[in-house]
Amino acid sequence: MLNIQEIKTHGHTLRVCVDPEPEREGRSALWPSVGEYPIYDPFLYTTMTTDDERNERFRAALSQLAPGRRILDIGTGQDLLWVREGVQVGARHGVAIEVIEDAFHKAAANLSAFDLQDRITLLLGESTNVQFAPRADVCVAEIIGSLAGAEGAAAVLADARNRHLEPGGVVVPHRAVTQAAAVRLSDLFPEQPVAFAEASLPYLQSIFDWHGTPFDVRLRVESPSASALLSEGASVEVLDFNGELRTDQRTTTRLAITRPGYIDGVLTWLNLWCLPDEEPLDALCMKTNWATIYLPLFECPVPVVPGDVLELTFAASLSDDGVHPDYQLTATLHTADGQEHHGSLASPHHGGAFRAHPIYRSLFPTG
Ligand SMILES: C[S@@+](CC[C@H](N)C(=O)[O-])C[C@H]1O[C@@H](n2cnc3c(N)ncnc32)[C@H](O)[C@@H]1O
């Protein structure tokens, strides 16, 4: 049952469309994308420490790469997960860095109870501003977003390779890719309203409080109906952490429509490799804390049939904080009968428009 709730942020009172308990009823759930903001709390950290698909890949990589080496854990969080794992499997020493003060203090308390604490140095700050010596041989950084680069992994790991890693040092994860396919938003939420999950409201409020004004946050869709995908999927963002790592990138791809229906945007999801030769984590079909992200392109749903093609340009460029990317999408739907429909979206990391697209006007209704 849909209802309207209010959140107050910096003098603005916002009305928000809310779905009280989508998770409990086993339906799709809509959240703002949270990972790219400094608003982590114990609940969000727990969603990661209990993510077996993710954790078994990071563990396998560390047990192969860490023994006898110096390791660096960027974004260690409150649990010091990967630096502890690294020294437990035989790393000589580990440096762990965390930027959120509260998480850092919890990590310090956890470290004092850890039996191998003498082999770990914990630092407060942003890895891009921190200095330490000697350099590490292996850098582990779980700063991967549901849109792969959204948490700043390209800029942070380019800096880490430059300043924190020995020449020839290795980064874990090895590769992250964002995939995209054409969808209609309402098909992702069959027989239910499109509204923010009630549990997500404190996070929506924290993002707006952090930024100072409301803006069109990225839309995180948990457990979408997979039958909603109307095209094949294609890679739109590629991050090769041990290869050529670009902070700005632009990809144009042609998504062939495979099923009849309507589309108004794209659904994106993460593929992640911690080691080069493993089966990647796939956030569309595996149970993991990474969810899909819906990006609106067209003002109204457009009918499609097999044979139509959605030509999509997906660009990432550094935002004014020099770390997190802004995303810019442009799309042309070429229909088999020769028509063209144009759509676009600016999805900055922070700021930008508020209530620009119809979906945001319905999620944040005015009086
Ligand atoms: C997705 S969480 C991962 C937490 C933990 N490492 C894990 O894997 O469960 C990302 C963490 O990295 C921190 N972080 C992100 N970028 C950072 C940076 N450049 N320097 C230090 N900490 C960073 C965030 O504050 C957050 O605690």
PDBQT file of the ligand as one rigid body, heavy atoms in Angstrom, charges set to zero:
ROOT
HETATM    1  C1  LIG A 401      31.762  -0.525  -0.032  1.00  0.00    +0.000 C 
HETATM    2  S1  LIG A 401      32.454  -0.133   1.515  1.00  0.00    +0.000 S 
HETATM    3  C2  LIG A 401      33.503  -1.529   1.807  1.00  0.00    +0.000 C 
HETATM    4  C3  LIG A 401      33.796  -1.801   3.266  1.00  0.00    +0.000 C 
HETATM    5  C4  LIG A 401      34.671  -3.027   3.497  1.00  0.00    +0.000 C 
HETATM    6  N1  LIG A 401      35.996  -2.859   2.922  1.00  0.00    +0.000 N 
HETATM    7  C5  LIG A 401      34.035  -4.256   2.885  1.00  0.00    +0.000 C 
HETATM    8  O1  LIG A 401      34.492  -4.669   1.816  1.00  0.00    +0.000 OA
HETATM    9  O2  LIG A 401      33.079  -4.791   3.439  1.00  0.00    +0.000 OA
HETATM   10  C6  LIG A 401      33.568   1.140   1.025  1.00  0.00    +0.000 C 
HETATM   11  C7  LIG A 401      34.295   1.808   2.170  1.00  0.00    +0.000 C 
HETATM   12  O3  LIG A 401      35.373   2.550   1.607  1.00  0.00    +0.000 OA
HETATM   13  C8  LIG A 401      35.449   3.842   2.207  1.00  0.00    +0.000 C 
HETATM   14  N2  LIG A 401      36.165   4.659   1.214  1.00  0.00    +0.000 N 
HETATM   15  C9  LIG A 401      35.758   4.905  -0.056  1.00  0.00    +0.000 A 
HETATM   16  N3  LIG A 401      36.706   5.565  -0.727  1.00  0.00    +0.000 NA
HETATM   17  C10 LIG A 401      37.742   5.727   0.134  1.00  0.00    +0.000 A 
HETATM   18  C11 LIG A 401      39.029   6.343   0.009  1.00  0.00    +0.000 A 
HETATM   19  N4  LIG A 401      39.427   6.903  -1.136  1.00  0.00    +0.000 N 
HETATM   20  N5  LIG A 401      39.841   6.348   1.089  1.00  0.00    +0.000 NA
HETATM   21  C12 LIG A 401      39.447   5.778   2.253  1.00  0.00    +0.000 A 
HETATM   22  N6  LIG A 401      38.246   5.186   2.418  1.00  0.00    +0.000 NA
HETATM   23  C13 LIG A 401      37.408   5.156   1.366  1.00  0.00    +0.000 A 
HETATM   24  C14 LIG A 401      34.010   4.178   2.506  1.00  0.00    +0.000 C 
HETATM   25  O4  LIG A 401      33.902   5.160   3.504  1.00  0.00    +0.000 OA
HETATM   26  C15 LIG A 401      33.485   2.807   2.977  1.00  0.00    +0.000 C 
HETATM   27  O5  LIG A 401      33.724   2.612   4.334  1.00  0.00    +0.000 OA
ENDROOT
TORSDOF 0
